[in-house]
């Protein structure tokens, strides 16, 4: 039985899938007659290296090829012999099976000295050339450097870094790329039409995605599906061969997040668990699609070059989602799901981290938006201390007239310190726990519009660096200092925060009968006060 990838192997340049950057060069060389004596075809497996080598050999030896075309006629005796694999002058050698120097001398060097029997050129196609030994490469070097006029070498390899530089420098090098999903689907469509098979396009796209850029793998998968389904392929039959893809569910989850439907998102996750889906793979797919959306928002040109190609059906769905996303929200979602991916490996309830992320994204978006009028986002902070909601009208009434964002603020460090108590009092209106964190920080130099806040502990710095928390602080700084001030949090392990810095908007109540704490217990209380900004009440 002939397999599909052998039955439909390309027989001319037009039929070769992808690799246009290589085909154009080779075709031009053939048309102009400026053919090199040695070529090096590098790239992943199953992307057309050996196939293109055979097409090239067939074209330069074709007896009836037109002068204005590089494609062979596929009708003359030479073309037929090469197609059937019985041409004496086209010598294919598997370097993995012939690694030694003796094989190179007997099969290549000795044969190269003999003139072609029928063809115009004798062509050596050496597959997996990187497998040759050092001695074999040394023996091959001289004949590649100065071969007879009618001898051409085409070296194919998946690991170009293992080929000696002395060999590479004597060849024209071409780097092959993986086959794109759309190109693979075109080839698969041609095959099913030729085989008179009825199959949906989304199944062909799923095959192409799973093949991961390897055309031979895609054709082999299609052959297995045809063997099961016959003349008409259903989705159920295809799923028996193609590993399940959950990209549709990823898109459904993103739609729930955009609509702030936490319940729908959590139900979807638990359905995936019931169906036996690996949540780590699901989260990775989500991150990949969010990356694609982020790149598309930054610059549409980046998507084609750098992101995963998913096929026309999914591209349309993703573009529709992208209309409701901003770059900022894409970044926040990416940050959250990357964190989930790290946590999901250790959670005793497998889906817990993902459920919590969905809940935080959907609920915190509304909270931040209503309290601060900020862009849609979420907070990744404490799950129990939610920001206090302040009516937008009240915030608007307190807002001073803004200055230009790019204009430096005319404030000194001492002026910043003087109003820092006011900052702490106002922050407490939005988030009570945040005010305690800011009590143990040290406002430092003001550079332009950016205020540096130093913390002794990393978890304080990380908390303040969260987007929603940072928005609250910068909003309050704008209110207090009358200009837009941004913040940068840094860690200073040597930071000493004096008790006098632990200000409060409420007086410290000390019971008259209480004597000052002495010894080790007193030191412990002092440390707690320095760290958390508490007050002694009894």
C-alpha positions as CSV (number, residue, x, y, z in Angstrom):
1,X,0.0,0.0,0.0
2,X,1.4,3.4,-1.0
3,X,1.2,6.0,1.8
4,X,-0.1,9.5,1.2
5,X,3.2,11.3,1.6
6,X,4.8,9.1,-1.0
7,X,1.9,9.1,-3.4
8,X,1.6,12.9,-3.3
9,X,5.3,13.8,-3.1
10,X,5.9,17.0,-5.0
11,X,7.2,16.5,-8.5
12,X,8.0,20.2,-9.4
13,X,8.7,23.4,-7.6
14,X,5.1,24.6,-7.7
15,X,3.9,21.6,-5.7
16,X,6.5,22.0,-2.9
17,X,4.7,23.4,0.1
18,X,6.1,26.6,1.5
19,X,9.9,27.4,1.4
20,X,9.3,30.2,-1.2
21,X,12.5,32.0,-0.1
22,X,14.4,28.9,-1.3
23,X,12.4,28.0,-4.4
24,X,12.7,31.4,-5.9
25,X,16.5,31.3,-5.7
26,X,16.9,27.8,-7.1
27,X,14.5,28.5,-9.9
28,X,16.4,31.6,-10.9
29,X,19.7,29.7,-10.9
30,X,18.2,27.0,-13.1
31,X,16.7,29.6,-15.6
32,X,20.0,31.5,-15.9
33,X,22.2,28.4,-15.9
34,X,24.2,29.6,-12.9
35,X,24.2,26.4,-10.9
36,X,26.4,26.0,-7.9
37,X,28.5,22.8,-7.4
38,X,27.4,22.2,-3.8
39,X,24.3,23.0,-1.7
40,X,23.5,22.6,2.0
41,X,19.8,22.2,2.9
42,X,19.3,22.7,6.6
43,X,16.1,22.6,8.7
44,X,13.7,20.6,10.8
45,X,12.6,17.1,9.7
46,X,9.8,16.6,7.2
47,X,9.8,20.1,5.7
48,X,10.9,19.2,2.1
49,X,14.7,19.1,2.1
50,X,15.1,15.8,0.3
51,X,12.0,16.4,-1.9
52,X,13.3,19.8,-3.1
53,X,16.7,18.2,-3.8
54,X,15.1,15.6,-6.0
55,X,13.0,18.2,-7.8
56,X,16.2,20.3,-8.4
57,X,18.1,17.2,-9.7
58,X,15.2,16.4,-12.0
59,X,14.9,19.9,-13.3
60,X,18.6,20.4,-14.2
61,X,18.6,17.0,-16.1
62,X,15.2,17.4,-17.8
63,X,15.4,17.0,-21.5
64,X,12.4,19.0,-22.4
65,X,12.3,21.8,-19.9
66,X,11.3,25.1,-21.2
67,X,13.9,27.9,-21.1
68,X,11.5,30.3,-19.3
69,X,10.5,27.8,-16.6
70,X,12.4,25.9,-13.9
71,X,9.9,23.1,-13.5
72,X,10.8,19.8,-15.1
73,X,8.4,18.4,-17.7
74,X,7.9,15.1,-15.8
75,X,7.4,13.4,-19.2
76,X,10.9,12.8,-20.7
77,X,12.9,9.6,-19.9
78,X,15.2,11.4,-17.5
79,X,12.2,12.7,-15.4
80,X,10.5,9.4,-15.4
81,X,13.6,7.6,-14.2
82,X,14.2,10.1,-11.4
83,X,10.5,10.0,-10.3
84,X,10.6,6.2,-10.1
85,X,14.0,6.2,-8.3
86,X,15.9,4.2,-10.9
87,X,18.1,7.0,-12.4
88,X,21.8,5.9,-12.3
89,X,23.1,9.4,-12.1
90,X,21.0,10.5,-9.1
91,X,22.7,8.9,-6.2
92,X,21.0,9.2,-2.8
93,X,23.2,8.2,0.2
94,X,22.0,7.9,3.8
95,X,24.9,9.2,5.8
96,X,23.5,7.7,9.0
97,X,24.1,4.2,7.6
98,X,27.4,5.1,5.8
99,X,29.3,7.1,8.4
100,X,32.8,5.8,7.7
101,X,35.6,7.2,5.5
102,X,35.7,3.9,3.4
103,X,32.0,4.4,2.4
104,X,32.8,8.0,1.3
105,X,35.8,6.9,-0.8
106,X,33.9,4.0,-2.4
107,X,30.4,5.5,-2.9
108,X,31.2,9.1,-3.5
109,X,34.7,10.0,-4.4
110,X,35.2,7.0,-6.8
111,X,31.8,7.5,-8.4
112,X,32.3,11.2,-8.8
113,X,35.3,10.6,-11.1
114,X,33.0,8.6,-13.5
115,X,31.1,10.7,-16.1
116,X,27.3,10.6,-16.0
117,X,25.8,7.6,-17.9
118,X,22.8,9.3,-19.4
119,X,22.1,12.6,-17.6
120,X,23.7,16.0,-18.0
121,X,24.6,16.1,-14.3
122,X,25.5,13.5,-11.8
123,X,23.8,14.5,-8.5
124,X,24.8,13.2,-5.0
125,X,22.0,13.7,-2.4
126,X,23.5,13.0,1.0
127,X,20.8,12.8,3.7
128,X,21.6,13.4,7.4
129,X,25.1,14.5,6.3
130,X,26.0,15.5,9.9
131,X,26.3,11.8,10.8
132,X,29.5,11.4,8.9
133,X,32.6,10.9,10.9
134,X,35.4,13.5,11.0
135,X,37.6,11.3,8.7
136,X,34.7,11.0,6.3
137,X,34.2,14.8,6.2
138,X,37.9,15.3,5.6
139,X,37.8,12.8,2.7
140,X,34.7,14.5,1.3
141,X,36.2,18.0,1.6
142,X,38.5,17.9,-1.5
143,X,35.9,16.6,-3.9
144,X,33.3,19.1,-2.7
145,X,35.7,21.9,-3.1
146,X,36.8,21.0,-6.6
147,X,34.3,18.5,-8.1
148,X,34.2,17.6,-11.8
149,X,32.2,20.0,-13.9
150,X,29.2,17.7,-14.3
151,X,28.9,16.7,-10.6
152,X,26.6,18.5,-8.0
153,X,26.4,17.8,-4.3
154,X,23.2,18.4,-2.2
155,X,23.8,17.9,1.5
156,X,20.7,17.6,3.7
157,X,20.8,17.9,7.5
158,X,18.6,18.6,10.5
159,X,21.7,19.6,12.6
160,X,23.7,22.1,10.7
161,X,25.9,22.9,13.7
162,X,27.4,19.5,13.5
163,X,28.6,20.0,9.9
164,X,32.2,21.3,9.8
165,X,32.7,24.9,8.9
166,X,35.1,23.9,6.1
167,X,32.2,22.0,4.4
168,X,29.6,24.7,5.0
169,X,31.9,27.4,3.5
170,X,32.1,25.5,0.2
171,X,28.3,25.2,-0.2
172,X,25.3,27.4,-0.9
173,X,23.4,27.2,2.3
174,X,19.6,27.2,2.5
175,X,17.7,27.2,5.8
176,X,14.3,25.5,5.6
177,X,11.4,26.6,7.9
178,X,8.5,24.7,9.3
179,X,5.4,24.5,7.2
180,X,2.7,27.0,8.3
181,X,-0.8,25.8,9.1
182,X,-2.4,27.5,6.2
183,X,0.1,26.0,3.7
184,X,-0.3,22.6,5.2
185,X,-4.1,22.8,5.0
186,X,-3.9,23.7,1.3
187,X,-1.8,20.5,0.6
188,X,-4.2,18.4,2.7
189,X,-7.2,19.9,0.9
190,X,-5.6,19.0,-2.5
191,X,-5.1,15.4,-1.2
192,X,-8.6,14.8,0.1
193,X,-10.0,16.3,-3.2
194,X,-7.9,13.9,-5.2
195,X,-8.9,11.0,-3.0
196,X,-12.6,12.1,-3.1
197,X,-12.9,12.3,0.6
198,X,-15.4,14.5,2.4
199,X,-14.0,16.2,5.4
200,X,-14.5,19.5,7.2
201,X,-11.8,22.2,7.0
202,X,-11.6,22.5,10.8
203,X,-10.4,18.9,11.0
204,X,-7.7,19.6,8.4
205,X,-6.6,22.6,10.5
206,X,-6.5,20.4,13.6
207,X,-4.3,17.9,11.7
208,X,-2.0,20.7,10.5
209,X,-1.7,22.2,14.0
210,X,-0.9,18.9,15.6
211,X,1.8,18.2,12.9
212,X,3.6,21.3,14.2
213,X,5.1,22.3,10.9
214,X,6.1,18.8,9.7
215,X,4.3,18.1,6.4
216,X,5.0,14.4,6.4
217,X,3.4,14.0,9.8
218,X,0.3,15.8,8.6
219,X,0.0,13.5,5.6
220,X,0.5,10.5,7.8
221,X,-2.2,11.6,10.2
222,X,-4.6,12.2,7.4
223,X,-3.9,8.7,6.1
224,X,-4.8,7.2,9.4
225,X,-8.0,9.1,9.6
226,X,-9.0,8.1,6.1
227,X,-8.4,4.5,7.0
228,X,-10.8,4.8,9.8
229,X,-13.5,7.0,8.3
230,X,-13.6,6.1,4.7
231,X,-15.1,8.4,2.2
232,X,-16.7,10.8,4.7
233,X,-14.8,11.8,7.9
234,X,-16.7,12.9,11.0
235,X,-15.3,14.8,13.9
236,X,-15.7,11.8,16.2
237,X,-13.7,9.7,13.9
238,X,-10.9,12.3,13.6
239,X,-10.7,12.6,17.4
240,X,-9.7,8.9,17.5
241,X,-6.5,9.8,15.8
242,X,-5.8,13.5,16.6
243,X,-5.1,14.2,20.2
244,X,-7.8,16.4,21.6
245,X,-7.4,20.2,21.1
246,X,-8.9,22.5,23.6
247,X,-8.4,25.8,21.8
248,X,-12.2,26.2,21.5
249,X,-12.4,26.0,25.3
250,X,-9.6,28.5,25.6
251,X,-11.6,30.9,23.5
252,X,-14.7,30.2,25.5
253,X,-12.8,31.0,28.8
254,X,-11.5,34.3,27.4
255,X,-15.1,35.2,26.4
256,X,-16.2,34.5,30.0
257,X,-13.4,36.7,31.4
258,X,-14.2,39.6,29.0
259,X,-17.9,39.4,30.1
260,X,-16.8,39.1,33.7
261,X,-18.8,35.8,34.0
262,X,-16.8,34.1,36.8
263,X,-19.5,31.4,37.3
264,X,-19.4,30.4,33.6
265,X,-15.6,30.3,33.6
266,X,-15.4,28.1,36.8
267,X,-18.0,25.7,35.4
268,X,-16.0,25.4,32.2
269,X,-12.8,24.6,34.1
270,X,-14.6,21.9,36.1
271,X,-16.0,20.4,32.9
272,X,-12.5,20.1,31.5
273,X,-11.4,18.3,34.7
274,X,-14.4,15.9,34.3
275,X,-13.3,15.3,30.7
276,X,-9.8,14.4,31.7
277,X,-8.1,17.5,30.3
278,X,-4.6,18.3,31.5
279,X,-5.0,21.8,33.0
280,X,-1.3,22.6,32.6
281,X,-1.6,22.2,28.8
282,X,-4.8,24.1,28.8
283,X,-3.2,27.1,30.7
284,X,-0.2,27.0,28.3
285,X,-2.6,27.2,25.3
286,X,-4.3,30.1,27.0
287,X,-1.0,31.9,27.5
288,X,-0.1,31.3,23.8
289,X,-3.4,32.8,22.6
290,X,-3.1,35.8,25.0
291,X,0.5,36.3,23.7
292,X,-0.9,36.3,20.1
293,X,-3.6,38.8,21.1
294,X,-1.0,41.1,22.8
295,X,1.3,41.0,19.7
296,X,-1.6,41.8,17.4
297,X,-2.6,44.8,19.5
298,X,1.0,46.1,19.6
299,X,1.5,45.6,15.9
300,X,-0.4,43.3,13.5
301,X,2.8,42.5,11.6
302,X,4.3,40.9,14.7
303,X,1.6,38.3,14.7
304,X,2.6,36.7,11.4
305,X,6.2,36.6,12.3
306,X,6.3,35.6,16.0
307,X,3.1,34.0,17.1
308,X,1.5,30.6,16.7
309,X,-0.4,30.0,13.5
310,X,-3.8,28.4,14.3
311,X,-5.6,28.3,11.0
312,X,-8.3,30.4,9.4
313,X,-11.2,29.2,11.6
314,X,-9.5,30.0,14.9
315,X,-7.9,33.2,13.6
316,X,-11.4,34.6,12.9
317,X,-12.5,33.7,16.5
318,X,-9.4,35.2,18.0
319,X,-9.7,38.4,16.0
320,X,-13.3,38.8,17.3
321,X,-12.0,38.5,20.9
322,X,-9.2,40.9,20.2
323,X,-11.8,43.7,19.5
324,X,-12.7,43.7,23.2
325,X,-9.2,43.6,24.6
326,X,-6.6,46.3,25.2
327,X,-2.9,45.8,25.4
328,X,-3.0,46.6,29.1
329,X,-5.7,44.0,29.8
330,X,-3.8,41.4,27.7
331,X,-0.7,42.0,29.7
332,X,-2.6,41.6,33.0
333,X,-4.2,38.4,31.9
334,X,-0.9,37.1,30.7
335,X,0.7,37.9,34.1
336,X,-2.1,36.2,35.9
337,X,-2.1,33.0,33.9
338,X,1.7,32.7,34.0
339,X,1.3,32.8,37.8
340,X,-1.4,30.1,37.6
341,X,0.9,27.9,35.6
342,X,3.5,28.0,38.3
343,X,0.9,27.3,41.1
344,X,-1.1,24.6,39.4
345,X,1.7,22.1,39.8
346,X,1.6,22.2,43.6
347,X,-2.1,22.8,44.4
348,X,-3.7,19.9,46.3
349,X,-7.0,20.8,44.4
350,X,-5.9,20.8,40.8
351,X,-8.2,23.4,39.5
352,X,-8.1,25.7,42.6
353,X,-5.5,28.2,41.3
354,X,-7.3,28.6,38.0
355,X,-10.7,29.0,39.7
356,X,-9.2,31.7,42.0
357,X,-7.6,33.5,39.0
358,X,-11.0,33.5,37.2
359,X,-12.8,34.9,40.3
360,X,-10.2,37.6,40.9
361,X,-10.1,38.7,37.2
362,X,-13.9,39.0,37.0
363,X,-14.7,40.5,40.4
364,X,-11.7,42.8,40.9
365,X,-12.1,44.3,37.5
366,X,-15.4,45.8,38.6
367,X,-14.1,46.8,42.0
368,X,-11.1,48.8,40.6
369,X,-13.1,50.3,37.8
370,X,-15.9,51.6,40.2
371,X,-13.5,52.9,42.8
372,X,-10.8,54.6,40.7
373,X,-12.2,54.9,37.2
374,X,-9.2,53.0,36.0
375,X,-8.9,50.9,32.8
376,X,-10.3,47.4,33.1
377,X,-7.9,45.2,35.0
378,X,-7.6,43.2,38.1
379,X,-5.8,43.0,41.4
380,X,-3.6,40.0,42.3
381,X,-3.3,40.9,45.9
382,X,-5.0,39.8,49.1
383,X,-8.1,37.7,48.5
384,X,-9.7,39.0,51.8
385,X,-8.8,42.7,52.0
386,X,-10.7,44.2,49.1
387,X,-10.3,48.0,48.3
388,X,-13.0,50.2,49.8
389,X,-15.3,51.5,47.1
390,X,-15.5,55.2,46.9
391,X,-18.1,56.9,44.7
392,X,-16.6,58.3,41.5
393,X,-18.1,61.7,42.2
394,X,-16.2,62.0,45.5
395,X,-12.9,61.1,43.8
396,X,-13.6,63.6,41.0
397,X,-14.3,66.4,43.6
398,X,-10.9,65.8,45.3
399,X,-8.9,65.7,42.1
400,X,-6.7,68.8,41.6
401,X,-6.1,70.4,38.3
402,X,-3.6,68.1,36.6
403,X,-0.3,69.2,35.1
404,X,1.3,68.0,31.9
405,X,2.5,64.4,32.4
406,X,5.8,65.1,30.8
407,X,6.5,68.3,32.9
408,X,8.8,67.7,35.9
409,X,7.2,68.3,39.3
410,X,8.6,71.2,41.3
411,X,8.7,69.4,44.6
412,X,11.6,68.8,47.0
413,X,12.2,65.6,49.0
414,X,11.4,67.5,52.2
415,X,8.1,68.6,50.7
416,X,7.3,65.0,49.9
417,X,8.0,64.0,53.5
418,X,5.9,66.8,55.0
419,X,2.7,65.6,53.2
420,X,3.4,61.9,53.6
421,X,1.0,61.6,56.6
422,X,-1.7,63.0,54.4
423,X,-0.9,60.4,51.8
424,X,-1.3,57.6,54.3
425,X,-4.6,59.0,55.6
426,X,-6.1,59.2,52.1
427,X,-4.8,55.7,51.0
428,X,-6.6,54.3,54.0
429,X,-9.9,55.5,52.5
430,X,-9.4,53.2,49.5
431,X,-7.6,50.2,51.1
432,X,-7.2,49.9,54.8
433,X,-4.4,47.3,54.7
434,X,-2.4,49.2,52.1
435,X,-1.9,52.1,54.5
436,X,-0.1,49.7,57.0
437,X,2.3,48.7,54.2
438,X,3.1,52.3,53.3
439,X,3.8,53.1,56.9
440,X,6.9,50.8,56.8
441,X,8.3,52.2,53.6
442,X,10.7,55.1,53.1
443,X,9.9,57.7,50.4
444,X,13.2,58.5,48.8
445,X,14.4,60.7,46.0
446,X,11.9,62.2,43.5
447,X,13.3,62.0,40.0
448,X,11.2,63.9,37.5
449,X,7.7,62.6,38.1
450,X,8.8,59.3,39.7
451,X,8.9,58.8,43.4
452,X,11.1,55.9,44.8
453,X,9.6,53.9,47.7
454,X,12.0,51.7,49.6
455,X,10.8,48.6,51.5
456,X,12.7,46.2,53.7
457,X,10.8,43.1,52.7
458,X,10.1,41.7,49.2
459,X,6.4,40.8,49.9
460,X,5.7,44.5,50.7
461,X,7.5,45.6,47.4
462,X,5.6,43.0,45.4
463,X,2.3,44.0,46.8
464,X,2.8,47.7,46.0
465,X,4.0,46.8,42.5
466,X,0.7,45.1,41.6
467,X,-1.2,47.2,38.9
468,X,-4.4,47.9,40.9
469,X,-2.6,48.8,44.1
470,X,-0.1,50.9,42.2
471,X,-3.1,52.8,40.6
472,X,-4.5,53.6,44.1
473,X,-1.2,55.0,45.4
474,X,-0.6,57.1,42.3
475,X,-4.1,58.4,42.4
476,X,-3.7,59.5,46.0
477,X,-0.3,61.1,45.2
478,X,-1.9,63.1,42.5
479,X,-4.5,64.3,44.9
480,X,-2.0,65.3,47.6
481,X,0.8,66.8,45.6
482,X,-1.4,68.3,42.8
483,X,0.5,66.6,40.0
484,X,0.7,63.1,38.4
485,X,3.3,61.2,40.3
486,X,4.4,57.6,39.4
487,X,6.1,55.2,41.9
488,X,8.9,52.7,41.7
489,X,9.2,50.2,44.6
490,X,12.7,48.9,45.5
491,X,14.1,46.7,48.3
492,X,16.6,47.8,50.9
493,X,17.4,45.1,53.3
494,X,19.3,47.6,55.5
495,X,16.3,49.9,55.8
496,X,15.6,51.1,59.3
497,X,12.2,52.6,59.9
498,X,12.1,54.6,63.1
499,X,9.0,54.5,65.4
500,X,8.4,58.2,64.6
501,X,7.9,57.2,61.0
502,X,5.1,54.9,61.9
503,X,2.5,57.6,61.7
504,X,-1.2,57.1,62.1
505,X,-4.3,59.1,61.5
506,X,-5.5,58.0,65.0
507,X,-3.7,58.7,68.3
508,X,-1.9,55.9,70.0
509,X,-3.9,54.9,73.1
510,X,-1.7,53.8,76.0
511,X,-3.2,52.6,79.3
512,X,-1.8,54.8,82.1
513,X,-1.2,51.8,84.4
514,X,0.9,50.1,81.7
515,X,4.6,50.1,82.4
516,X,7.1,50.2,79.5
517,X,7.9,46.8,78.2
518,X,11.3,45.6,79.2
519,X,13.8,43.0,77.9
520,X,13.1,40.5,75.2
521,X,9.3,41.0,75.2
522,X,9.6,44.7,74.7
523,X,12.0,44.3,71.8
524,X,9.5,41.9,70.1
525,X,6.7,44.5,70.4
526,X,8.9,47.2,69.1
527,X,9.7,45.1,66.0
528,X,6.1,44.3,65.4
529,X,5.2,48.0,65.6
530,X,8.0,48.8,63.1
531,X,6.9,46.2,60.7
532,X,3.1,46.4,60.7
533,X,2.4,49.9,62.1
534,X,0.3,48.8,65.1
535,X,-0.5,50.7,68.3
536,X,-0.5,49.7,71.9
537,X,-4.0,49.8,73.4
538,X,-3.4,48.0,76.7
